[in-house]
Amino acid sequence: MKKEKIIYWVTTGILGLIILPGIFFMNAEFALAGPQHLGIPNWLRLEVGIANFLAGIVLVIPYFKGWVKEQAYVGLAFTYLTAFIGHMAIDGFGVSAVQAVIFFLVLLTSYIYYHKLRKNGAL
């Protein structure tokens, strides 16, 4: 049980460190250039950025459980898989595509251990 909690909180913490600071850089030059390179409209970039921030909050705060946390996992999974597809379609296999896969795998690990801990009543 202790091992499962450690894996869950480490992977969830990594996601929080990746996702949450992004809201402060949404208008930075590099944050504008990436989606523009992929042909993503500005309104969608803002919408996804805000939604990711909210999902990150839901993941790292233990108060949120059940359906709300499930939706956060689904939304982030959709974001990372779409990022992978977009990078593969525009740039081919490269660092950005691999990064999306790594983030998805960290998210998947957090999700699996979230359900293990919920099943055992530890969360």
C-alpha positions in Angstrom: 0.0 0.0 0.0 2.8 2.4 0.8 4.5 1.7 -2.5 1.3 2.5 -4.4 0.8 5.8 -2.5 4.4 6.8 -3.3 4.0 6.0 -7.0 0.7 7.8 -7.2 1.9 11.0 -5.4 5.2 11.1 -7.3 3.5 10.8 -10.7 0.7 13.1 -9.8 3.3 15.6 -8.4 5.3 15.4 -11.7 2.1 16.2 -13.6 1.4 19.1 -11.3 4.9 20.5 -11.9 4.4 20.1 -15.6 0.8 21.5 -15.9 0.3 24.1 -13.3 3.1 26.6 -14.1 1.9 26.7 -17.7 -0.9 29.1 -17.0 1.7 31.8 -16.2 3.4 31.3 -19.6 0.4 31.2 -21.9 1.3 34.5 -23.6 5.1 33.9 -23.7 6.7 33.8 -27.2 7.5 30.1 -27.1 4.0 29.3 -25.9 2.5 31.2 -28.9 4.9 29.8 -31.4 4.2 26.1 -30.7 0.5 26.0 -31.4 0.9 28.4 -34.3 3.4 26.0 -35.9 0.9 23.2 -35.6 -1.9 25.4 -37.1 -3.9 25.5 -33.8 -6.1 28.7 -33.6 -5.4 31.1 -30.7 -8.8 30.6 -29.1 -8.3 26.9 -28.9 -4.8 27.4 -27.4 -6.3 29.6 -24.6 -9.1 27.1 -24.0 -6.9 24.1 -23.7 -4.4 26.0 -21.6 -7.0 27.0 -19.1 -8.6 23.6 -19.1 -5.2 21.9 -18.5 -4.6 24.3 -15.5 -8.0 23.4 -14.0 -7.4 19.7 -14.6 -3.9 20.0 -12.9 -5.6 21.6 -9.8 -8.1 18.7 -9.7 -5.4 16.1 -9.9 -3.1 17.5 -7.1 -5.8 18.5 -4.6 -7.0 15.4 -2.7 -10.4 17.0 -2.1 -11.5 16.2 -5.6 -12.6 12.6 -6.1 -14.7 10.5 -8.4 -16.3 11.9 -11.5 -14.4 15.2 -11.4 -11.0 13.6 -11.1 -12.0 11.1 -13.9 -12.8 14.0 -16.2 -9.5 15.7 -15.4 -7.6 12.4 -16.4 -9.7 12.1 -19.6 -9.1 15.7 -20.6 -5.4 15.5 -20.1 -5.2 12.1 -21.8 -7.0 13.6 -24.8 -4.6 16.6 -24.8 -1.5 14.5 -24.7 -2.7 12.0 -27.4 -3.8 14.9 -29.6 -0.4 16.6 -29.1 1.3 13.4 -30.2 -0.8 13.1 -33.3 -0.4 16.8 -34.2 3.4 16.6 -33.8 3.6 13.4 -35.8 1.5 14.9 -38.6 3.4 18.1 -38.8 7.0 17.3 -37.7 7.2 13.5 -37.8 8.7 11.5 -35.0 10.8 13.9 -32.9 11.3 15.3 -29.4 7.9 16.9 -29.2 6.1 13.7 -30.1 8.2 11.7 -27.6 7.5 14.4 -24.9 3.7 14.0 -25.4 4.1 10.2 -25.1 6.1 10.5 -21.9 3.6 12.9 -20.3 0.8 10.5 -21.3 2.6 7.6 -19.7 3.1 9.6 -16.5 -0.6 10.4 -16.6 -1.5 6.8 -17.2 0.6 5.7 -14.2 -1.0 8.2 -12.0 -4.4 7.1 -13.2 -3.7 3.4 -12.6 -2.5 4.0 -9.1 -5.3 6.4 -8.3 -7.7 3.5 -9.0 -5.6 1.0 -7.0 -5.7 3.3 -4.0 -9.4 4.1 -4.4 -10.2 0.3 -4.6 -8.2 -0.3 -1.4 -9.9 2.7 0.4 -6.5 4.6 0.7 -7.7 7.7 -1.1 
